[in-house]
């Protein structure tokens, strides 16, 4: 028992954190069974490259817009009740995809279920910030990221099997039926395990969230600039990675093989989280964030050189390494956010970042229509710029008080 308690302490596991992790595992397991194959599903329903770009762009834009209500609702309702609301929104989106097999209905449903991560992230970060000591914050955030990657690895494998068994249309719809069931179970577990935390009336928060901008510290603003540039690198090709692997390269892979590639990516990320979090809590966060930006930048080049399953597997290992310091970056944001406003400031950071980055996904579709090579090389250029900015301007700042 003593060893288990020591392990739980090392991994920053508290009752509320454990409940949040169980909820995250179930909700994302269902979502990732179908979400990863939405570009292929859109094409099967008659949508073209622009519909895929629209999906990716809306993902980023709505994620940005949802981050502020996510932060504000967590502040006002408390994270437990806020998470309940967010789960119900996602379940409504699943129903739209299940009941209406049209590409425009998929876009509408995705606007709801893809919002779950953006809506819930400020609340989950607020939960971690309150439930674990500051010295274990990177570990707490890393455990959340680690658990998120389990369904990211296994979900596409199951989704690929659904497509293999029932085809691109019926298989995806059945995958979302499973997603709905898992979301219901996750909702029940969330309400049973997460300890309630009172909200407040929100009277101390400005109605215009941009008025929180003066409270964002200069080091956090520098991180934000780097993050935006690097996310351009990620999002320009992101929706087309599955198209590149399954439709474009000399030796295309099938849906099951693409699920294996995603599992390779997630397994690589999983192996990084705990040791990196432990070192970041002890040694500082800047070197690990910088390494993450380097891996983001190199992935488009690796993808460009990959024309077979074996080469794609190596590229997806690199893609998994881009998660090297992602939890550390989130922990750094929470360190720098003002006390009492962490969820709202986290939401503002993501609002600014994702509103700007949403243009990358729309632009990525246009670049893809020129040529996949132009798309991937443009992505690399943005990543190099963001990495250079952080190398020159990023600092290990004293957390805001």
C-alpha positions as CSV (number, residue, x, y, z in Angstrom):
1,X,0.0,0.0,0.0
2,X,2.8,2.4,0.9
3,X,4.5,1.8,-2.5
4,X,1.2,2.4,-4.3
5,X,0.7,5.6,-2.4
6,X,4.3,6.7,-3.3
7,X,3.7,5.9,-6.9
8,X,0.4,7.8,-6.9
9,X,2.2,10.8,-5.3
10,X,5.0,10.6,-7.9
11,X,2.5,10.5,-10.7
12,X,0.4,13.4,-9.1
13,X,-2.7,11.2,-8.9
14,X,-5.4,12.4,-6.7
15,X,-9.1,11.4,-6.6
16,X,-10.3,14.2,-8.9
17,X,-7.4,13.8,-11.2
18,X,-8.0,10.0,-11.5
19,X,-11.7,10.7,-12.3
20,X,-10.8,13.2,-14.9
21,X,-8.4,10.8,-16.5
22,X,-11.0,8.0,-16.6
23,X,-13.4,10.4,-18.3
24,X,-10.8,11.5,-20.8
25,X,-9.9,8.0,-21.7
26,X,-13.5,6.9,-22.4
27,X,-14.6,10.0,-24.3
28,X,-11.5,10.2,-26.5
29,X,-11.5,6.5,-27.1
30,X,-14.9,6.8,-28.8
31,X,-14.1,10.0,-30.6
32,X,-10.8,8.9,-32.1
33,X,-12.4,5.7,-33.5
34,X,-14.1,7.9,-36.1
35,X,-12.5,11.4,-36.0
36,X,-9.2,10.3,-37.5
37,X,-10.9,9.0,-40.7
38,X,-13.2,12.0,-41.2
39,X,-11.3,13.3,-44.3
40,X,-11.7,9.9,-46.0
41,X,-15.4,9.9,-44.9
42,X,-16.0,13.3,-46.3
43,X,-14.6,12.2,-49.7
44,X,-16.8,9.1,-49.6
45,X,-19.8,11.3,-49.1
46,X,-18.9,13.6,-52.0
47,X,-16.9,16.3,-50.3
48,X,-13.7,17.4,-52.0
49,X,-10.4,18.9,-50.8
50,X,-12.1,22.1,-49.8
51,X,-14.5,20.3,-47.5
52,X,-11.5,18.7,-45.8
53,X,-9.9,22.1,-45.5
54,X,-13.1,23.5,-44.1
55,X,-13.2,20.7,-41.5
56,X,-9.6,21.3,-40.4
57,X,-10.1,25.1,-40.4
58,X,-13.2,24.9,-38.4
59,X,-11.5,22.6,-35.9
60,X,-8.9,25.2,-35.2
61,X,-11.3,28.2,-35.4
62,X,-14.0,26.7,-33.2
63,X,-11.3,25.3,-30.8
64,X,-10.2,28.9,-30.4
65,X,-13.7,30.3,-29.9
66,X,-14.7,27.5,-27.5
67,X,-11.6,28.0,-25.3
68,X,-12.9,31.2,-23.8
69,X,-16.4,29.9,-22.9
70,X,-14.7,26.8,-21.6
71,X,-12.5,28.8,-19.3
72,X,-15.3,31.1,-18.2
73,X,-17.8,28.3,-17.6
74,X,-15.2,26.5,-15.5
75,X,-14.6,29.7,-13.5
76,X,-18.4,30.2,-13.0
77,X,-19.8,26.6,-12.7
78,X,-16.7,24.8,-11.2
79,X,-14.9,22.3,-13.3
80,X,-17.1,19.3,-12.5
81,X,-20.4,20.8,-13.7
82,X,-18.6,22.5,-16.6
83,X,-17.3,19.1,-17.8
84,X,-20.8,17.7,-17.7
85,X,-22.0,20.4,-20.0
86,X,-19.1,19.8,-22.4
87,X,-19.8,16.1,-22.6
88,X,-23.4,16.7,-23.5
89,X,-22.4,19.0,-26.4
90,X,-20.0,16.4,-27.8
91,X,-22.7,13.7,-27.6
92,X,-25.0,15.9,-29.7
93,X,-22.4,16.1,-32.4
94,X,-22.0,12.3,-32.5
95,X,-25.8,12.0,-33.0
96,X,-25.6,14.3,-36.0
97,X,-23.0,12.2,-37.8
98,X,-24.8,8.9,-37.0
99,X,-28.2,10.1,-38.1
100,X,-27.4,12.2,-41.2
101,X,-24.9,10.7,-43.7
102,X,-24.2,13.9,-45.6
103,X,-20.9,15.8,-45.7
104,X,-22.5,19.0,-44.5
105,X,-24.0,17.2,-41.5
106,X,-20.5,15.8,-40.7
107,X,-19.2,19.4,-40.7
108,X,-22.0,20.5,-38.4
109,X,-21.6,17.5,-36.1
110,X,-17.9,18.0,-36.0
111,X,-18.4,21.6,-34.9
112,X,-19.9,20.1,-31.7
113,X,-17.9,17.0,-30.9
114,X,-14.5,18.4,-31.9
115,X,-15.2,21.2,-29.4
116,X,-14.9,18.8,-26.5
117,X,-11.1,19.1,-26.1
118,X,-11.1,22.9,-26.5
119,X,-14.0,23.3,-24.1
120,X,-12.8,20.9,-21.5
121,X,-9.0,21.8,-21.6
122,X,-9.2,25.0,-19.4
123,X,-11.4,23.1,-16.9
124,X,-9.0,20.1,-16.8
125,X,-6.0,22.3,-16.4
126,X,-7.8,24.2,-13.6
127,X,-8.5,20.9,-11.9
128,X,-4.9,19.9,-12.1
129,X,-3.7,23.3,-10.9
130,X,-6.0,23.0,-7.8
131,X,-5.6,19.3,-7.1
132,X,-1.8,18.9,-7.2
133,X,1.1,20.9,-5.7
134,X,2.9,23.4,-7.9
135,X,6.1,21.3,-7.8
136,X,4.2,18.4,-9.5
137,X,2.3,20.5,-12.0
138,X,4.2,19.3,-15.1
139,X,3.7,15.7,-14.0
140,X,0.0,16.3,-13.5
141,X,-0.4,17.8,-16.9
142,X,1.7,15.0,-18.4
143,X,-0.5,12.3,-16.9
144,X,-3.5,14.0,-18.7
145,X,-1.5,14.1,-21.9
146,X,-0.4,10.5,-21.5
147,X,-3.9,9.2,-20.9
148,X,-5.1,11.2,-23.9
149,X,-2.6,9.4,-26.1
150,X,-3.9,5.9,-25.3
151,X,-7.2,6.4,-27.2
152,X,-5.3,8.4,-29.9
153,X,-3.3,5.2,-30.4
154,X,-6.0,2.5,-30.0
155,X,-9.0,4.5,-31.4
156,X,-7.7,4.7,-35.0
157,X,-6.8,0.9,-34.9
158,X,-10.4,0.1,-34.0
159,X,-11.8,2.7,-36.4
160,X,-9.6,1.2,-39.2
161,X,-11.1,-2.2,-38.4
162,X,-14.6,-0.8,-38.6
163,X,-13.9,0.6,-42.0
164,X,-12.3,-2.7,-43.1
165,X,-15.3,-4.6,-42.0
166,X,-18.2,-2.3,-43.1
167,X,-16.7,0.2,-45.6
168,X,-15.8,3.9,-45.4
169,X,-19.4,5.1,-44.8
170,X,-21.1,2.5,-42.7
171,X,-17.9,1.8,-40.8
172,X,-17.4,5.4,-39.7
173,X,-21.1,5.7,-38.7
174,X,-20.8,2.6,-36.5
175,X,-17.6,3.9,-35.0
176,X,-19.5,7.0,-33.9
177,X,-22.2,4.8,-32.4
178,X,-19.5,3.3,-30.2
179,X,-18.2,6.8,-29.5
180,X,-21.7,7.8,-28.2
181,X,-21.8,4.8,-25.9
182,X,-18.4,5.4,-24.5
183,X,-19.2,9.1,-23.9
184,X,-22.3,8.1,-21.8
185,X,-20.1,5.8,-19.6
186,X,-17.5,8.5,-19.3
187,X,-20.1,11.0,-18.2
188,X,-21.3,8.7,-15.4
189,X,-17.8,8.0,-14.2
190,X,-16.9,11.7,-14.3
191,X,-19.9,12.6,-12.1
192,X,-19.1,9.8,-9.6
193,X,-15.3,10.3,-9.2
194,X,-14.5,14.0,-9.6
195,X,-14.8,15.9,-6.4
196,X,-17.0,19.0,-6.7
197,X,-15.4,22.4,-6.8
198,X,-17.5,25.6,-6.3
199,X,-17.5,28.2,-9.0
200,X,-18.1,31.9,-8.5
201,X,-20.3,34.5,-10.1
202,X,-17.5,35.6,-12.5
203,X,-17.9,39.2,-11.5
204,X,-14.1,39.7,-11.4
205,X,-13.8,38.6,-15.0
206,X,-14.2,41.1,-17.8
207,X,-17.0,40.5,-20.3
208,X,-14.5,41.0,-23.1
209,X,-11.8,38.3,-22.6
210,X,-9.3,40.3,-24.6
211,X,-9.1,42.7,-21.6
212,X,-7.2,40.0,-19.8
213,X,-4.4,40.6,-22.3
214,X,-2.5,43.1,-20.1
215,X,-2.2,40.5,-17.4
216,X,-0.4,38.1,-19.8
217,X,3.3,38.3,-19.0
218,X,6.0,39.1,-21.6
219,X,7.5,35.6,-21.4
220,X,4.1,34.1,-22.0
221,X,3.5,36.4,-25.0
222,X,6.9,35.2,-26.5
223,X,5.8,31.6,-26.0
224,X,2.5,32.4,-27.7
225,X,4.3,33.9,-30.8
226,X,6.5,30.8,-31.2
227,X,3.5,28.5,-30.6
228,X,1.5,30.2,-33.3
229,X,4.3,29.8,-35.9
230,X,4.9,26.2,-35.0
231,X,1.2,25.4,-35.1
232,X,1.1,26.7,-38.7
233,X,3.7,24.1,-39.4
234,X,1.5,21.4,-37.9
235,X,-1.9,22.5,-39.3
236,X,-1.0,23.3,-42.9
237,X,-0.6,19.6,-43.7
238,X,-2.5,18.0,-40.8
239,X,-5.8,17.1,-42.4
240,X,-4.0,15.8,-45.5
241,X,-1.6,13.4,-43.7
242,X,-4.1,10.6,-44.1
243,X,-4.7,11.5,-47.7
244,X,-0.9,11.5,-48.4
245,X,-0.5,8.1,-46.8
246,X,-3.6,6.4,-48.3
247,X,-4.0,8.1,-51.7
248,X,-0.8,9.9,-52.9
249,X,2.4,8.1,-52.2
250,X,3.9,5.5,-54.5
251,X,3.0,2.6,-52.2
252,X,-0.2,3.7,-50.4
253,X,-1.3,2.2,-47.0
254,X,-4.8,0.9,-46.2
255,X,-7.0,2.1,-43.3
256,X,-5.7,-0.6,-40.9
257,X,-2.0,0.2,-41.7
258,X,-2.8,3.9,-41.1
259,X,-4.2,3.0,-37.7
260,X,-0.9,1.2,-37.0
261,X,1.0,4.3,-38.0
262,X,-1.1,6.4,-35.6
263,X,-0.5,3.8,-32.8
264,X,3.3,4.1,-33.5
265,X,3.0,7.9,-33.1
266,X,1.1,7.6,-29.8
267,X,3.3,4.9,-28.4
268,X,6.3,7.1,-29.0
269,X,4.6,10.0,-27.2
270,X,3.6,7.8,-24.3
271,X,7.2,6.7,-23.7
272,X,8.3,10.4,-23.4
273,X,5.7,11.8,-21.0
274,X,6.7,10.6,-17.5
275,X,10.5,10.9,-17.7
276,X,10.2,14.3,-19.4
277,X,7.7,15.6,-16.9
278,X,9.9,14.5,-14.0
279,X,13.0,16.2,-15.5
280,X,11.0,19.4,-16.4
281,X,9.7,19.7,-12.8
282,X,13.3,19.5,-11.6
283,X,15.4,21.1,-14.3
284,X,13.1,23.8,-15.9
285,X,10.8,23.7,-18.9
286,X,12.5,25.7,-21.6
287,X,14.8,23.1,-23.1
288,X,12.0,20.6,-23.4
289,X,9.6,23.0,-25.1
290,X,12.4,23.9,-27.6
291,X,13.0,20.3,-28.4
292,X,9.3,19.9,-29.0
293,X,9.3,22.7,-31.5
294,X,12.3,21.1,-33.4
295,X,10.3,17.8,-33.8
296,X,7.2,19.7,-35.0
297,X,9.4,21.4,-37.7
298,X,11.1,18.2,-39.0
299,X,7.9,16.1,-39.4
300,X,6.7,17.7,-42.8
301,X,10.2,17.0,-44.3
302,X,10.1,13.4,-43.1
303,X,6.6,13.0,-44.5
304,X,7.7,14.4,-47.9
305,X,10.5,11.7,-48.1
306,X,8.1,8.9,-47.1
307,X,6.8,6.8,-49.9
308,X,6.1,3.4,-48.2
309,X,4.8,2.0,-45.0
310,X,8.3,1.6,-43.6
311,X,9.4,5.1,-44.2
312,X,6.0,6.4,-42.9
313,X,6.6,4.4,-39.7
314,X,9.9,6.3,-39.2
315,X,8.1,9.6,-39.9
316,X,5.4,8.8,-37.4
317,X,8.0,8.1,-34.7
318,X,9.2,11.6,-35.3
319,X,5.6,12.8,-35.2
320,X,5.3,11.1,-31.8
321,X,8.4,12.9,-30.5
322,X,6.7,16.3,-31.2
323,X,4.8,15.6,-28.0
324,X,8.1,15.5,-26.1
325,X,7.5,18.8,-24.2
326,X,3.8,19.5,-25.0
327,X,2.6,18.9,-21.4
328,X,5.5,21.0,-20.2
329,X,4.4,23.9,-22.4
330,X,0.9,23.6,-20.9
331,X,2.3,23.5,-17.4
332,X,4.4,26.6,-18.2
333,X,1.2,28.5,-19.3
334,X,-0.4,27.6,-16.0
335,X,2.7,28.7,-14.0
336,X,2.6,32.1,-15.8
337,X,-1.2,32.6,-15.5
338,X,-2.4,34.8,-12.6
339,X,-3.7,33.0,-9.5
340,X,-7.5,32.8,-9.5
341,X,-7.7,33.3,-13.3
342,X,-5.8,30.3,-14.6
343,X,-8.7,28.8,-16.5
344,X,-9.7,32.1,-18.1
345,X,-6.1,33.0,-19.0
346,X,-5.5,29.5,-20.5
347,X,-8.6,30.0,-22.6
348,X,-7.4,33.5,-23.8
349,X,-4.0,32.0,-24.8
350,X,-5.8,29.3,-26.9
351,X,-8.3,31.8,-28.3
352,X,-5.6,34.0,-29.7
353,X,-3.5,31.1,-30.9
354,X,-6.2,29.0,-32.6
355,X,-8.0,32.0,-34.2
356,X,-4.8,32.9,-36.0
357,X,-3.8,29.3,-36.7
358,X,-7.2,28.4,-38.2
359,X,-6.0,30.3,-41.3
360,X,-3.3,27.7,-41.7
361,X,-5.8,24.9,-42.2
362,X,-7.8,26.8,-44.8
363,X,-4.5,27.9,-46.5
364,X,-3.3,24.3,-46.3
365,X,-6.1,23.2,-48.6
366,X,-5.1,25.8,-51.2
367,X,-1.5,24.8,-51.0
368,X,-2.4,21.1,-51.4
369,X,-4.3,22.0,-54.5
370,X,-1.1,23.5,-55.9
371,X,0.8,20.4,-54.9
372,X,1.5,18.3,-51.8
373,X,5.2,19.2,-52.0
374,X,4.4,22.9,-51.7
375,X,2.1,22.2,-48.7
376,X,4.8,20.3,-46.8
377,X,7.7,22.7,-47.6
378,X,5.6,25.7,-46.5
379,X,4.8,24.0,-43.3
380,X,8.5,23.3,-42.6
381,X,9.3,27.0,-43.2
382,X,6.8,28.1,-40.6
383,X,8.1,25.6,-38.1
384,X,11.7,26.8,-38.6
385,X,10.6,30.4,-37.9
386,X,8.8,29.5,-34.7
387,X,11.6,27.4,-33.4
388,X,14.1,30.1,-34.1
389,X,12.0,32.7,-32.3
390,X,11.7,30.6,-29.2
391,X,15.4,29.8,-29.2
392,X,16.1,33.5,-29.3
393,X,13.3,34.9,-27.1
394,X,12.0,32.1,-25.0
395,X,12.9,32.2,-21.3
396,X,12.3,30.3,-18.1
397,X,10.4,33.1,-16.4
398,X,9.4,33.5,-12.8
399,X,5.7,32.4,-12.6
400,X,3.2,35.2,-12.3
401,X,2.0,35.9,-8.8
